[in-house]
Amino acid sequence: MFIALVAVTAVTIAANAIEAVGNFMQAEWVKQNSHAVGVPDSWLPFLGFVKAAAAVGLAAGFWWRPLGIAAGIGLVVFFVLALALHVRERVFHNIAGPIGFLALSIAALWLMAVA
């Protein structure tokens, strides 16, 4: 179970770190996705900060589990809202992104809580 925790959490951390950097750099692919659901460019640094903080929190969860669990909960809430926004705006061409991130976040949270 510990190996699964490390593997899934590492992938979740890496994915969110890459997304955070994309948000901070205001990468074109990030802007296209955010514009599709009506998120203005001015929100990108904040969204990047949220993803980066969650990635750091997950990493710290290996040493202090409550922080990792809190970061996992935050990510699950974040990506549930992202998924809801995609559905509300009827943007389905890139909905695999929020679904994948939500699945990783749920898996990391569950493993953080039980492993």
N, CA, C and O atoms as a GROMACS GRO file, in nm:
protein
  460
    1MET      N    1   0.082  -0.119   0.000
    1MET     CA    2   0.000   0.000   0.000
    1MET      C    3   0.087   0.126   0.000
    1MET      O    4   0.053   0.227  -0.062
    2PHE      N    5   0.200   0.120   0.070
    2PHE     CA    6   0.288   0.237   0.075
    2PHE      C    7   0.344   0.269  -0.063
    2PHE      O    8   0.359   0.386  -0.098
    3ILE      N    9   0.376   0.166  -0.141
    3ILE     CA   10   0.428   0.189  -0.276
    3ILE      C   11   0.322   0.259  -0.362
    3ILE      O   12   0.354   0.349  -0.439
    4ALA      N   13   0.198   0.217  -0.349
    4ALA     CA   14   0.090   0.283  -0.422
    4ALA      C   15   0.076   0.428  -0.379
    4ALA      O   16   0.058   0.517  -0.462
    5LEU      N   17   0.085   0.453  -0.249
    5LEU     CA   18   0.078   0.590  -0.197
    5LEU      C   19   0.186   0.676  -0.259
    5LEU      O   20   0.159   0.787  -0.306
    6VAL      N   21   0.309   0.626  -0.259
    6VAL     CA   22   0.421   0.703  -0.314
    6VAL      C   23   0.402   0.727  -0.464
    6VAL      O   24   0.420   0.838  -0.512
    7ALA      N   25   0.365   0.622  -0.537
    7ALA     CA   26   0.353   0.634  -0.682
    7ALA      C   27   0.240   0.730  -0.722
    7ALA      O   28   0.262   0.821  -0.802
    8VAL      N   29   0.123   0.710  -0.668
    8VAL     CA   30   0.007   0.793  -0.704
    8VAL      C   31   0.028   0.937  -0.659
    8VAL      O   32  -0.003   1.031  -0.733
    9THR      N   33   0.080   0.954  -0.539
    9THR     CA   34   0.102   1.090  -0.488
    9THR      C   35   0.209   1.161  -0.568
    9THR      O   36   0.197   1.280  -0.596
   10ALA      N   37   0.314   1.090  -0.608
   10ALA     CA   38   0.419   1.151  -0.688
   10ALA      C   39   0.364   1.197  -0.823
   10ALA      O   40   0.398   1.306  -0.869
   11VAL      N   41   0.281   1.116  -0.886
   11VAL     CA   42   0.221   1.156  -1.014
   11VAL      C   43   0.129   1.276  -0.994
   11VAL      O   44   0.128   1.368  -1.076
   12THR      N   45   0.052   1.276  -0.887
   12THR     CA   46  -0.039   1.387  -0.858
   12THR      C   47   0.038   1.515  -0.832
   12THR      O   48   0.002   1.622  -0.881
   13ILE      N   49   0.146   1.504  -0.755
   13ILE     CA   50   0.231   1.620  -0.728
   13ILE      C   51   0.290   1.674  -0.859
   13ILE      O   52   0.285   1.794  -0.885
   14ALA      N   53   0.345   1.585  -0.940
   14ALA     CA   54   0.408   1.628  -1.065
   14ALA      C   55   0.307   1.694  -1.159
   14ALA      O   56   0.335   1.798  -1.219
   15ALA      N   57   0.191   1.634  -1.172
   15ALA     CA   58   0.089   1.688  -1.262
   15ALA      C   59   0.045   1.828  -1.218
   15ALA      O   60   0.031   1.919  -1.299
   16ASN      N   61   0.024   1.844  -1.088
   16ASN     CA   62  -0.019   1.975  -1.038
   16ASN      C   63   0.093   2.077  -1.042
   16ASN      O   64   0.068   2.196  -1.064
   17ALA      N   65   0.217   2.033  -1.023
   17ALA     CA   66   0.330   2.125  -1.034
   17ALA      C   67   0.345   2.175  -1.177
   17ALA      O   68   0.370   2.293  -1.200
   18ILE      N   69   0.329   2.086  -1.273
   18ILE     CA   70   0.336   2.126  -1.414
   18ILE      C   71   0.224   2.224  -1.447
   18ILE      O   72   0.246   2.325  -1.514
   19GLU      N   73   0.105   2.195  -1.399
   19GLU     CA   74  -0.008   2.286  -1.421
   19GLU      C   75   0.018   2.422  -1.356
   19GLU      O   76  -0.013   2.526  -1.414
   20ALA      N   77   0.074   2.421  -1.234
   20ALA     CA   78   0.102   2.546  -1.164
   20ALA      C   79   0.201   2.631  -1.243
   20ALA      O   80   0.182   2.752  -1.259
   21VAL      N   81   0.307   2.568  -1.293
   21VAL     CA   82   0.405   2.642  -1.373
   21VAL      C   83   0.338   2.698  -1.499
   21VAL      O   84   0.364   2.812  -1.537
   22GLY      N   85   0.254   2.618  -1.562
   22GLY     CA   86   0.181   2.666  -1.679
   22GLY      C   87   0.094   2.786  -1.647
   22GLY      O   88   0.084   2.880  -1.726
   23ASN      N   89   0.030   2.783  -1.531
   23ASN     CA   90  -0.051   2.897  -1.488
   23ASN      C   91   0.035   3.020  -1.463
   23ASN      O   92   0.001   3.130  -1.508
   24PHE      N   93   0.146   3.003  -1.392
   24PHE     CA   94   0.233   3.117  -1.362
   24PHE      C   95   0.291   3.178  -1.489
   24PHE      O   96   0.304   3.300  -1.500
   25MET      N   97   0.326   3.093  -1.585
   25MET     CA   98   0.384   3.141  -1.711
   25MET      C   99   0.278   3.189  -1.809
   25MET      O  100   0.309   3.244  -1.915
   26GLN      N  101   0.152   3.166  -1.775
   26GLN     CA  102   0.039   3.196  -1.862
   26GLN      C  103   0.062   3.134  -2.000
   26GLN      O  104   0.053   3.201  -2.104
   27ALA      N  105   0.093   3.005  -1.996
   27ALA     CA  106   0.118   2.929  -2.119
   27ALA      C  107  -0.007   2.932  -2.208
   27ALA      O  108  -0.120   2.940  -2.159
   28GLU      N  109   0.016   2.926  -2.336
   28GLU     CA  110  -0.094   2.936  -2.432
   28GLU      C  111  -0.197   2.824  -2.411
   28GLU      O  112  -0.318   2.850  -2.420
   29TRP      N  113  -0.152   2.702  -2.384
   29TRP     CA  114  -0.246   2.591  -2.364
   29TRP      C  115  -0.331   2.613  -2.238
   29TRP      O  116  -0.447   2.573  -2.235
   30VAL      N  117  -0.275   2.676  -2.138
   30VAL     CA  118  -0.352   2.707  -2.016
   30VAL      C  119  -0.456   2.815  -2.048
   30VAL      O  120  -0.572   2.804  -2.009
   31LYS      N  121  -0.413   2.917  -2.120
   31LYS     CA  122  -0.505   3.024  -2.156
   31LYS      C  123  -0.620   2.973  -2.242
   31LYS      O  124  -0.736   3.012  -2.222
   32GLN      N  125  -0.590   2.886  -2.338
   32GLN     CA  126  -0.696   2.831  -2.423
   32GLN      C  127  -0.799   2.755  -2.339
   32GLN      O  128  -0.919   2.772  -2.358
   33ASN      N  129  -0.750   2.673  -2.247
   33ASN     CA  130  -0.842   2.596  -2.163
   33ASN      C  131  -0.922   2.686  -2.071
   33ASN      O  132  -1.043   2.667  -2.054
   34SER      N  133  -0.858   2.785  -2.011
   34SER     CA  134  -0.930   2.873  -1.919
   34SER      C  135  -1.029   2.962  -1.993
   34SER      O  136  -1.140   2.986  -1.944
   35HIS      N  137  -0.991   3.011  -2.111
   35HIS     CA  138  -1.084   3.093  -2.189
   35HIS      C  139  -1.207   3.014  -2.231
   35HIS      O  140  -1.317   3.068  -2.239
   36ALA      N  141  -1.188   2.885  -2.258
   36ALA     CA  142  -1.299   2.802  -2.303
   36ALA      C  143  -1.409   2.794  -2.197
   36ALA      O  144  -1.526   2.780  -2.231
   37VAL      N  145  -1.372   2.803  -2.070
   37VAL     CA  146  -1.472   2.794  -1.963
   37VAL      C  147  -1.499   2.930  -1.898
   37VAL      O  148  -1.569   2.938  -1.797
   38GLY      N  149  -1.443   3.036  -1.956
   38GLY     CA  150  -1.474   3.171  -1.909
   38GLY      C  151  -1.390   3.220  -1.793
   38GLY      O  152  -1.430   3.314  -1.723
   39VAL      N  153  -1.274   3.160  -1.771
   39VAL     CA  154  -1.186   3.205  -1.663
   39VAL      C  155  -1.091   3.310  -1.719
   39VAL      O  156  -1.020   3.283  -1.816
   40PRO      N  157  -1.088   3.431  -1.661
   40PRO     CA  158  -1.000   3.536  -1.714
   40PRO      C  159  -0.853   3.509  -1.682
   40PRO      O  160  -0.820   3.439  -1.586
   41ASP      N  161  -0.766   3.567  -1.764
   41ASP     CA  162  -0.621   3.551  -1.743
   41ASP      C  163  -0.576   3.601  -1.607
   41ASP      O  164  -0.477   3.551  -1.552
   42SER      N  165  -0.644   3.697  -1.552
   42SER     CA  166  -0.604   3.754  -1.423
   42SER      C  167  -0.613   3.652  -1.309
   42SER      O  168  -0.551   3.671  -1.205
   43TRP      N  169  -0.690   3.546  -1.328
   43TRP     CA  170  -0.703   3.443  -1.225
   43TRP      C  171  -0.591   3.340  -1.230
   43TRP      O  172  -0.571   3.266  -1.133
   44LEU      N  173  -0.518   3.333  -1.340
   44LEU     CA  174  -0.420   3.226  -1.360
   44LEU      C  175  -0.313   3.221  -1.251
   44LEU      O  176  -0.283   3.112  -1.203
   45PRO      N  177  -0.254   3.333  -1.208
   45PRO     CA  178  -0.154   3.323  -1.101
   45PRO      C  179  -0.212   3.265  -0.972
   45PRO      O  180  -0.147   3.184  -0.905
   46PHE      N  181  -0.334   3.305  -0.936
   46PHE     CA  182  -0.397   3.250  -0.816
   46PHE      C  183  -0.422   3.101  -0.830
   46PHE      O  184  -0.396   3.024  -0.737
   47LEU      N  185  -0.472   3.059  -0.944
   47LEU     CA  186  -0.498   2.917  -0.967
   47LEU      C  187  -0.367   2.838  -0.964
   47LEU      O  188  -0.362   2.726  -0.914
   48GLY      N  189  -0.261   2.896  -1.019
   48GLY     CA  190  -0.129   2.834  -1.012
   48GLY      C  191  -0.081   2.821  -0.869
   48GLY      O  192  -0.024   2.718  -0.831
   49PHE      N  193  -0.105   2.924  -0.789
   49PHE     CA  194  -0.066   2.919  -0.648
   49PHE      C  195  -0.142   2.808  -0.575
   49PHE      O  196  -0.083   2.736  -0.494
   50VAL      N  197  -0.270   2.794  -0.602
   50VAL     CA  198  -0.350   2.690  -0.537
   50VAL      C  199  -0.295   2.551  -0.572
   50VAL      O  200  -0.279   2.467  -0.484
   51LYS      N  201  -0.265   2.529  -0.700
   51LYS     CA  202  -0.213   2.399  -0.742
   51LYS      C  203  -0.074   2.374  -0.685
   51LYS      O  204  -0.043   2.262  -0.644
   52ALA      N  205   0.010   2.476  -0.681
   52ALA     CA  206   0.144   2.461  -0.625
   52ALA      C  207   0.137   2.434  -0.475
   52ALA      O  208   0.210   2.349  -0.424
   53ALA      N  209   0.051   2.504  -0.406
   53ALA     CA  210   0.036   2.483  -0.261
   53ALA      C  211  -0.014   2.342  -0.233
   53ALA      O  212   0.030   2.278  -0.137
   54ALA      N  213  -0.105   2.294  -0.314
   54ALA     CA  214  -0.156   2.158  -0.296
   54ALA      C  215  -0.046   2.055  -0.322
   54ALA      O  216  -0.036   1.956  -0.250
   55ALA      N  217   0.036   2.079  -0.423
   55ALA     CA  218   0.146   1.987  -0.452
   55ALA      C  219   0.245   1.983  -0.335
   55ALA      O  220   0.290   1.876  -0.296
   56VAL      N  221   0.277   2.098  -0.281
   56VAL     CA  222   0.368   2.104  -0.165
   56VAL      C  223   0.303   2.037  -0.045
   56VAL      O  224   0.370   1.965   0.029
   57GLY      N  225   0.174   2.060  -0.025
   57GLY     CA  226   0.102   1.997   0.086
   57GLY      C  227   0.100   1.845   0.075
   57GLY      O  228   0.115   1.775   0.175
   58LEU      N  229   0.080   1.795  -0.046
   58LEU     CA  230   0.084   1.649  -0.065
   58LEU      C  231   0.222   1.594  -0.033
   58LEU      O  232   0.235   1.490   0.032
   59ALA      N  233   0.325   1.664  -0.079
   59ALA     CA  234   0.462   1.619  -0.051
   59ALA      C  235   0.490   1.621   0.100
   59ALA      O  236   0.551   1.528   0.154
   60ALA      N  237   0.445   1.725   0.166
   60ALA     CA  238   0.465   1.735   0.311
   60ALA      C  239   0.384   1.630   0.385
   60ALA      O  240   0.415   1.596   0.500
   61GLY      N  241   0.281   1.579   0.321
   61GLY     CA  242   0.196   1.476   0.382
   61GLY      C  243   0.269   1.347   0.412
   61GLY      O  244   0.223   1.267   0.493
   62PHE      N  245   0.382   1.326   0.347
   62PHE     CA  246   0.462   1.206   0.381
   62PHE      C  247   0.522   1.218   0.520
   62PHE      O  248   0.548   1.116   0.585
   63TRP      N  249   0.543   1.341   0.567
   63TRP     CA  250   0.600   1.361   0.700
   63TRP      C  251   0.495   1.399   0.803
   63TRP      O  252   0.507   1.364   0.920
   64TRP      N  253   0.392   1.470   0.761
   64TRP     CA  254   0.284   1.507   0.851
   64TRP      C  255   0.154   1.481   0.777
   64TRP      O  256   0.105   1.566   0.702
   65ARG      N  257   0.098   1.363   0.800
   65ARG     CA  258  -0.017   1.314   0.724
   65ARG      C  259  -0.136   1.409   0.722
   65ARG      O  260  -0.199   1.421   0.617
   66PRO      N  261  -0.173   1.478   0.832
   66PRO     CA  262  -0.289   1.568   0.824
   66PRO      C  263  -0.276   1.676   0.716
   66PRO      O  264  -0.376   1.715   0.655
   67LEU      N  265  -0.155   1.725   0.693
   67LEU     CA  266  -0.136   1.825   0.588
   67LEU      C  267  -0.158   1.764   0.450
   67LEU      O  268  -0.218   1.827   0.363
   68GLY      N  269  -0.111   1.643   0.430
   68GLY     CA  270  -0.134   1.575   0.304
   68GLY      C  271  -0.281   1.549   0.279
   68GLY      O  272  -0.330   1.563   0.167
   69ILE      N  273  -0.352   1.511   0.383
   69ILE     CA  274  -0.496   1.488   0.370
   69ILE      C  275  -0.568   1.618   0.339
   69ILE      O  276  -0.658   1.621   0.254
   70ALA      N  277  -0.530   1.727   0.406
   70ALA     CA  278  -0.591   1.857   0.378
   70ALA      C  279  -0.565   1.900   0.234
   70ALA      O  280  -0.654   1.952   0.167
   71ALA      N  281  -0.443   1.880   0.187
   71ALA     CA  282  -0.410   1.914   0.048
   71ALA      C  283  -0.492   1.829  -0.049
   71ALA      O  284  -0.540   1.879  -0.150
   72GLY      N  285  -0.508   1.702  -0.018
   72GLY     CA  286  -0.589   1.614  -0.102
   72GLY      C  287  -0.734   1.658  -0.108
   72GLY      O  288  -0.795   1.659  -0.214
   73ILE      N  289  -0.788   1.696   0.007
   73ILE     CA  290  -0.926   1.746   0.011
   73ILE      C  291  -0.938   1.872  -0.073
   73ILE      O  292  -1.033   1.889  -0.149
   74GLY      N  293  -0.840   1.961  -0.058
   74GLY     CA  294  -0.842   2.084  -0.137
   74GLY      C  295  -0.839   2.057  -0.286
   74GLY      O  296  -0.912   2.121  -0.363
   75LEU      N  297  -0.757   1.962  -0.328
   75LEU     CA  298  -0.750   1.929  -0.470
   75LEU      C  299  -0.880   1.867  -0.520
   75LEU      O  300  -0.926   1.898  -0.630
   76VAL      N  301  -0.939   1.780  -0.440
   76VAL     CA  302  -1.066   1.719  -0.481
   76VAL      C  303  -1.172   1.828  -0.499
   76VAL      O  304  -1.244   1.828  -0.599
   77VAL      N  305  -1.182   1.919  -0.404
   77VAL     CA  306  -1.280   2.028  -0.416
   77VAL      C  307  -1.250   2.114  -0.540
   77VAL      O  308  -1.340   2.148  -0.615
   78PHE      N  309  -1.123   2.147  -0.559
   78PHE     CA  310  -1.082   2.229  -0.673
   78PHE      C  311  -1.125   2.165  -0.804
   78PHE      O  312  -1.182   2.232  -0.890
   79PHE      N  313  -1.096   2.035  -0.820
   79PHE     CA  314  -1.126   1.971  -0.948
   79PHE      C  315  -1.273   1.933  -0.964
   79PHE      O  316  -1.320   1.918  -1.076
   80VAL      N  317  -1.347   1.916  -0.855
   80VAL     CA  318  -1.492   1.902  -0.865
   80VAL      C  319  -1.551   2.032  -0.920
   80VAL      O  320  -1.638   2.031  -1.007
   81LEU      N  321  -1.501   2.145  -0.868
   81LEU     CA  322  -1.548   2.274  -0.918
   81LEU      C  323  -1.507   2.296  -1.064
   81LEU      O  324  -1.585   2.349  -1.143
   82ALA      N  325  -1.385   2.256  -1.100
   82ALA     CA  326  -1.341   2.269  -1.239
   82ALA      C  327  -1.428   2.185  -1.331
   82ALA      O  328  -1.467   2.230  -1.439
   83LEU      N  329  -1.458   2.064  -1.288
   83LEU     CA  330  -1.544   1.976  -1.367
   83LEU      C  331  -1.684   2.035  -1.380
   83LEU      O  332  -1.743   2.033  -1.487
   84ALA      N  333  -1.737   2.088  -1.270
   84ALA     CA  334  -1.870   2.151  -1.273
   84ALA      C  335  -1.871   2.271  -1.368
   84ALA      O  336  -1.969   2.293  -1.440
   85LEU      N  337  -1.763   2.347  -1.369
   85LEU     CA  338  -1.754   2.462  -1.459
   85LEU      C  339  -1.753   2.417  -1.605
   85LEU      O  340  -1.818   2.478  -1.689
   86HIS      N  341  -1.681   2.310  -1.634
   86HIS     CA  342  -1.680   2.257  -1.770
   86HIS      C  343  -1.820   2.213  -1.812
   86HIS      O  344  -1.863   2.240  -1.924
   87VAL      N  345  -1.890   2.147  -1.722
   87VAL     CA  346  -2.025   2.100  -1.755
   87VAL      C  347  -2.120   2.219  -1.770
   87VAL      O  348  -2.199   2.224  -1.864
   88ARG      N  349  -2.112   2.314  -1.678
   88ARG     CA  350  -2.200   2.431  -1.685
   88ARG      C  351  -2.180   2.508  -1.815
   88ARG      O  352  -2.277   2.554  -1.877
   89GLU      N  353  -2.055   2.523  -1.856
   89GLU     CA  354  -2.025   2.597  -1.979
   89GLU      C  355  -2.035   2.510  -2.105
   89GLU      O  356  -2.016   2.558  -2.216
   90ARG      N  357  -2.066   2.382  -2.085
   90ARG     CA  358  -2.078   2.285  -2.195
   90ARG      C  359  -1.950   2.276  -2.279
   90ARG      O  360  -1.953   2.274  -2.402
   91VAL      N  361  -1.837   2.272  -2.207
   91VAL     CA  362  -1.706   2.258  -2.271
   91VAL      C  363  -1.662   2.114  -2.247
   91VAL      O  364  -1.610   2.081  -2.140
   92PHE      N  365  -1.682   2.031  -2.346
   92PHE     CA  366  -1.654   1.889  -2.330
   92PHE      C  367  -1.531   1.842  -2.408
   92PHE      O  368  -1.485   1.730  -2.388
   93HIS      N  369  -1.478   1.927  -2.496
   93HIS     CA  370  -1.364   1.883  -2.577
   93HIS      C  371  -1.239   1.861  -2.493
   93HIS      O  372  -1.150   1.786  -2.534
   94ASN      N  373  -1.229   1.924  -2.378
   94ASN     CA  374  -1.111   1.906  -2.292
   94ASN      C  375  -1.148   1.863  -2.150
   94ASN      O  376  -1.074   1.887  -2.055
   95ILE      N  377  -1.263   1.800  -2.136
   95ILE     CA  378  -1.311   1.760  -2.004
   95ILE      C  379  -1.229   1.646  -1.943
   95ILE      O  380  -1.235   1.622  -1.823
   96ALA      N  381  -1.153   1.578  -2.028
   96ALA     CA  382  -1.068   1.469  -1.977
   96ALA      C  383  -0.965   1.522  -1.878
   96ALA      O  384  -0.924   1.450  -1.786
   97GLY      N  385  -0.922   1.646  -1.895
   97GLY     CA  386  -0.824   1.705  -1.802
   97GLY      C  387  -0.876   1.711  -1.660
   97GLY      O  388  -0.814   1.652  -1.570
   98PRO      N  389  -0.987   1.780  -1.635
   98PRO     CA  390  -1.039   1.785  -1.498
   98PRO      C  391  -1.077   1.647  -1.444
   98PRO      O  392  -1.061   1.621  -1.324
   99ILE      N  393  -1.127   1.559  -1.530
   99ILE     CA  394  -1.162   1.424  -1.484
   99ILE      C  395  -1.037   1.349  -1.440
   99ILE      O  396  -1.037   1.284  -1.335
  100GLY      N  397  -0.931   1.358  -1.519
  100GLY     CA  398  -0.806   1.291  -1.483
  100GLY      C  399  -0.745   1.347  -1.355
  100GLY      O  400  -0.701   1.272  -1.269
  101PHE      N  401  -0.743   1.479  -1.344
  101PHE     CA  402  -0.689   1.541  -1.223
  101PHE      C  403  -0.774   1.508  -1.102
  101PHE      O  404  -0.721   1.486  -0.993
  102LEU      N  405  -0.905   1.503  -1.119
  102LEU     CA  406  -0.994   1.466  -1.009
  102LEU      C  407  -0.968   1.322  -0.965
  102LEU      O  408  -0.962   1.292  -0.846
  103ALA      N  409  -0.953   1.233  -1.062
  103ALA     CA  410  -0.926   1.093  -1.029
  103ALA      C  411  -0.794   1.079  -0.954
  103ALA      O  412  -0.787   1.007  -0.854
  104LEU      N  413  -0.690   1.147  -1.000
  104LEU     CA  414  -0.562   1.143  -0.930
  104LEU      C  415  -0.575   1.199  -0.788
  104LEU      O  416  -0.521   1.143  -0.693
  105SER      N  417  -0.648   1.309  -0.775
  105SER     CA  418  -0.665   1.373  -0.645
  105SER      C  419  -0.740   1.282  -0.547
  105SER      O  420  -0.704   1.272  -0.430
  106ILE      N  421  -0.845   1.218  -0.596
  106ILE     CA  422  -0.922   1.125  -0.512
  106ILE      C  423  -0.834   1.009  -0.469
  106ILE      O  424  -0.835   0.969  -0.353
  107ALA      N  425  -0.759   0.954  -0.564
  107ALA     CA  426  -0.671   0.840  -0.532
  107ALA      C  427  -0.564   0.880  -0.430
  107ALA      O  428  -0.539   0.806  -0.334
  108ALA      N  429  -0.502   0.995  -0.450
  108ALA     CA  430  -0.399   1.041  -0.356
  108ALA      C  431  -0.459   1.065  -0.218
  108ALA      O  432  -0.399   1.029  -0.117
  109LEU      N  433  -0.575   1.126  -0.214
  109LEU     CA  434  -0.642   1.153  -0.085
  109LEU      C  435  -0.675   1.022  -0.015
  109LEU      O  436  -0.649   1.007   0.105
  110TRP      N  437  -0.733   0.928  -0.086
  110TRP     CA  438  -0.771   0.801  -0.026
  110TRP      C  439  -0.647   0.728   0.028
  110TRP      O  440  -0.648   0.678   0.140
  111LEU      N  441  -0.542   0.724  -0.053
  111LEU     CA  442  -0.420   0.656  -0.008
  111LEU      C  443  -0.357   0.730   0.110
  111LEU      O  444  -0.306   0.666   0.202
  112MET      N  445  -0.360   0.861   0.109
  112MET     CA  446  -0.307   0.940   0.222
  112MET      C  447  -0.383   0.906   0.350
  112MET      O  448  -0.326   0.901   0.458
  113ALA      N  449  -0.514   0.883   0.335
  113ALA     CA  450  -0.598   0.858   0.453
  113ALA      C  451  -0.586   0.716   0.505
  113ALA      O  452  -0.599   0.694   0.626
  114VAL      N  453  -0.561   0.618   0.418
  114VAL     CA  454  -0.564   0.478   0.464
  114VAL      C  455  -0.427   0.411   0.472
  114VAL      O  456  -0.412   0.310   0.541
  115ALA      N  457  -0.328   0.464   0.402
  115ALA     CA  458  -0.198   0.396   0.400
  115ALA      C  459  -0.115   0.430   0.521
  115ALA      O  460  -0.003   0.381   0.536
   0.00000   0.00000   0.00000
